[in-house]
Amino acid sequence: SNPLRAFGLVEVGLFIVNGGIAVLLSLDLGESLFAAQRLALAAQIPLRLVYAIGALVLLLPPTILMGATLPLAAEACQRQLGASESKLITILLVLNTVGASVGAIGASFYLLPWWGQRISLLAAAFFNLAAGIVVLGASFGLADARSGDGPRAEGRSNPAAAPATGPTAVSASARRRPFTLEESMGLALGLLSLGYEMYLLRLVSLAHEPRPYTFAFTLLFFLLFW
């Protein structure tokens, strides 16, 4: 019902999750990892399955939250900020892609070589916190402005202001409908593209040294071509 506020909360959630991952990766977990490996081998569980589950647990929360930011931003712009241009989603997608490209290059060429993994993750987490504070501030400011206009709005005879045709009613009915064919195909295409991206990253790291620069350039060209 409030995508702008949800957007801010997602950014704050990213701060918490990425900060927690930074702290976790800074700990000396060697003995714990060796104990887990021995336990898995004793139970005849393949180590690759253990590694896959570990990576999934570590990466799934931040990637789900990061993936939610662009849809929430689009919803907030259209439903709460009054943007009605048909090319808005395209502009947001371009800005999101440019930001991801700049972030990949900046992190790989400056943050990681000069400040290390933990400081880089914490810096990204604090950027998420700053974004969350700004967006939440805008959300509460927008709510205050609308509540201040409430009594005057009730006296108007504008049919567009009627509650039955407002964005909340539209979103409630939209949430009940099943996925369309286009949405299902979009989901499948997204999964395939992410799988292809991981395949490219693995292939390039095997062909060349697995350095941050290799990762950055592969991610950069994948984003731009995609």
C-alpha positions as CSV (number, residue, x, y, z in Angstrom):
1,S,0.0,0.0,0.0
2,N,3.0,2.3,0.4
3,P,5.8,1.4,-2.0
4,L,7.9,4.5,-1.2
5,R,8.0,3.5,2.5
6,A,8.6,-0.2,1.6
7,F,11.5,1.0,-0.6
8,G,13.1,2.8,2.3
9,L,12.6,-0.2,4.6
10,V,14.3,-2.5,2.0
11,E,17.3,-0.2,1.9
12,V,17.5,-0.2,5.7
13,G,17.2,-4.0,5.5
14,L,20.1,-4.1,3.1
15,F,22.2,-2.1,5.6
16,I,21.4,-4.7,8.3
17,V,22.1,-7.7,6.1
18,N,25.2,-6.4,4.4
19,G,26.6,-5.2,7.7
20,G,26.0,-8.6,9.2
21,I,27.7,-10.3,6.3
22,A,30.7,-8.0,6.6
23,V,31.0,-8.9,10.3
24,L,30.6,-12.6,9.6
25,L,33.3,-12.6,6.9
26,S,35.7,-10.8,9.2
27,L,35.5,-13.6,11.8
28,D,38.0,-16.5,11.9
29,L,35.7,-19.3,10.9
30,G,38.4,-21.8,9.9
31,E,37.8,-24.3,12.6
32,S,34.0,-24.1,12.3
33,L,34.3,-24.7,8.5
34,F,36.6,-27.7,8.9
35,A,34.2,-29.2,11.6
36,A,31.3,-28.7,9.2
37,Q,33.2,-30.4,6.4
38,R,34.1,-33.3,8.6
39,L,30.5,-33.7,9.7
40,A,29.2,-33.6,6.1
41,L,31.7,-36.2,5.0
42,A,30.8,-38.4,7.9
43,A,27.1,-38.1,6.9
44,Q,28.1,-38.8,3.3
45,I,26.8,-35.4,2.2
46,P,28.7,-34.0,-0.9
47,L,30.8,-31.0,0.0
48,R,29.6,-29.2,-3.1
49,L,26.1,-29.4,-1.8
50,V,27.3,-27.9,1.5
51,Y,29.1,-25.1,-0.3
52,A,26.0,-24.4,-2.4
53,I,23.7,-24.2,0.6
54,G,26.2,-21.9,2.4
55,A,26.4,-19.6,-0.6
56,L,22.6,-19.6,-0.9
57,V,22.1,-18.7,2.7
58,L,24.7,-15.9,2.5
59,L,23.6,-14.4,-0.8
60,L,19.9,-14.9,-1.0
61,P,18.8,-12.3,1.5
62,P,20.8,-9.4,0.0
63,T,20.0,-10.3,-3.6
64,I,16.2,-10.6,-2.9
65,L,16.3,-7.2,-1.3
66,M,18.4,-5.6,-4.1
67,G,16.0,-7.1,-6.7
68,A,13.1,-5.5,-4.9
69,T,14.4,-2.0,-5.1
70,L,13.7,-1.2,-8.8
71,P,10.1,-2.5,-8.8
72,L,9.4,-0.6,-5.6
73,A,10.9,2.6,-7.1
74,A,8.8,2.3,-10.2
75,E,5.6,1.7,-8.1
76,A,6.4,4.7,-5.9
77,C,7.1,7.0,-8.8
78,Q,3.8,6.1,-10.6
79,R,1.4,5.7,-7.6
80,Q,2.8,8.2,-5.1
81,L,4.9,10.8,-6.9
82,G,2.5,11.3,-9.8
83,A,4.9,10.3,-12.6
84,S,2.8,9.3,-15.7
85,E,5.4,9.2,-18.5
86,S,5.3,5.9,-20.5
87,K,9.1,5.8,-20.7
88,L,9.5,6.1,-16.9
89,I,10.3,2.4,-16.4
90,T,12.9,2.5,-19.2
91,I,14.6,5.5,-17.6
92,L,14.7,3.9,-14.2
93,L,16.1,0.7,-15.7
94,V,18.8,2.6,-17.5
95,L,19.7,4.5,-14.3
96,N,19.7,1.3,-12.3
97,T,22.0,-0.4,-14.9
98,V,24.4,2.6,-15.0
99,G,24.5,2.7,-11.2
100,A,25.3,-1.1,-11.1
101,S,28.1,-0.6,-13.7
102,V,29.7,2.3,-11.8
103,G,29.4,0.4,-8.6
104,A,31.1,-2.7,-10.1
105,I,34.0,-0.7,-11.4
106,G,34.3,1.5,-8.3
107,A,34.3,-1.4,-5.9
108,S,36.7,-3.5,-8.0
109,F,39.2,-0.8,-8.9
110,Y,39.2,1.3,-5.7
111,L,37.3,-0.1,-2.7
112,L,38.5,-3.7,-2.7
113,P,42.2,-3.1,-3.6
114,W,42.6,-0.2,-1.2
115,W,40.3,-0.9,1.6
116,G,39.7,-4.7,1.6
117,Q,36.5,-6.8,1.6
118,R,35.1,-5.8,5.1
119,I,35.5,-2.1,4.7
120,S,34.0,-2.3,1.1
121,L,31.0,-4.2,2.4
122,L,30.5,-1.8,5.3
123,A,30.8,1.2,2.9
124,A,28.1,-0.3,0.7
125,A,25.9,-1.0,3.7
126,F,26.2,2.6,4.9
127,F,25.2,3.8,1.4
128,N,22.1,1.6,1.8
129,L,21.4,3.2,5.1
130,A,21.7,6.7,3.7
131,A,19.4,5.9,0.8
132,G,16.9,4.3,3.3
133,I,16.9,7.4,5.5
134,V,16.3,9.7,2.5
135,V,13.5,7.6,1.0
136,L,11.8,7.1,4.4
137,G,12.0,10.8,5.0
138,A,10.4,11.5,1.6
139,S,7.7,8.9,2.4
140,F,6.8,10.5,5.8
141,G,6.9,14.0,4.3
142,L,4.6,12.9,1.5
143,A,2.2,11.3,4.0
144,D,2.2,14.5,6.1
145,A,1.5,16.6,3.0
146,R,-1.4,14.4,2.0
147,S,-2.9,14.4,5.5
148,G,-2.7,18.2,5.5
149,D,-4.6,18.4,2.2
150,G,-7.3,15.9,3.4
151,P,-10.0,18.3,4.5
152,R,-9.7,20.5,1.4
153,A,-9.6,17.4,-0.8
154,E,-12.9,16.2,0.6
155,G,-14.7,19.3,-0.5
156,R,-13.6,19.1,-4.1
157,S,-15.8,17.5,-6.8
158,N,-12.9,15.9,-8.6
159,P,-13.9,12.3,-9.5
160,A,-10.3,11.2,-9.7
161,A,-10.0,11.8,-5.9
162,A,-12.7,9.3,-5.1
163,P,-11.5,6.4,-2.8
164,A,-13.1,3.7,-5.0
165,T,-10.8,4.6,-8.0
166,G,-7.7,5.4,-6.0
167,P,-4.4,3.6,-6.3
168,T,-5.0,1.5,-3.2
169,A,-8.2,-0.1,-4.7
170,V,-6.4,-0.8,-8.0
171,S,-3.4,-2.4,-6.2
172,A,-5.7,-4.5,-4.1
173,S,-7.4,-6.0,-7.1
174,A,-4.1,-6.3,-8.9
175,R,-2.7,-8.4,-6.1
176,R,-5.4,-10.9,-6.4
177,R,-5.0,-11.7,-10.1
178,P,-2.7,-14.6,-11.2
179,F,0.5,-14.1,-13.2
180,T,0.0,-13.3,-16.8
181,L,1.9,-15.1,-19.6
182,E,4.2,-12.2,-20.1
183,E,5.1,-12.0,-16.4
184,S,5.8,-15.7,-16.2
185,M,8.0,-15.5,-19.3
186,G,9.8,-12.5,-17.7
187,L,10.5,-14.5,-14.6
188,A,11.8,-17.4,-16.6
189,L,14.0,-15.1,-18.7
190,G,15.3,-13.4,-15.6
191,L,16.3,-16.8,-14.1
192,L,18.0,-17.8,-17.3
193,S,19.9,-14.5,-17.6
194,L,21.2,-14.8,-14.0
195,G,22.3,-18.4,-14.6
196,Y,24.1,-17.2,-17.8
197,E,25.7,-14.4,-15.9
198,M,27.1,-16.9,-13.3
199,Y,28.3,-19.2,-16.0
200,L,30.1,-16.3,-17.7
201,L,31.7,-15.3,-14.4
202,R,32.9,-18.8,-13.7
203,L,34.2,-19.3,-17.2
204,V,36.1,-16.0,-17.3
205,S,37.6,-16.7,-13.8
206,L,38.8,-20.1,-15.0
207,A,40.3,-18.6,-18.2
208,H,41.9,-15.7,-16.4
209,E,43.0,-14.9,-12.9
210,P,39.9,-14.7,-10.6
211,R,40.6,-11.1,-9.5
212,P,38.1,-8.3,-8.7
213,Y,39.0,-6.7,-12.1
214,T,38.0,-9.8,-14.0
215,F,34.7,-10.0,-12.1
216,A,34.0,-6.3,-12.6
217,F,34.6,-6.3,-16.4
218,T,32.5,-9.4,-16.9
219,L,29.6,-8.0,-14.8
220,L,30.0,-4.6,-16.6
221,F,29.7,-5.9,-20.1
222,F,26.9,-8.4,-19.1
223,L,24.9,-5.5,-17.7
224,L,25.5,-3.2,-20.7
225,F,24.7,-5.8,-23.3
226,W,21.7,-7.1,-21.4
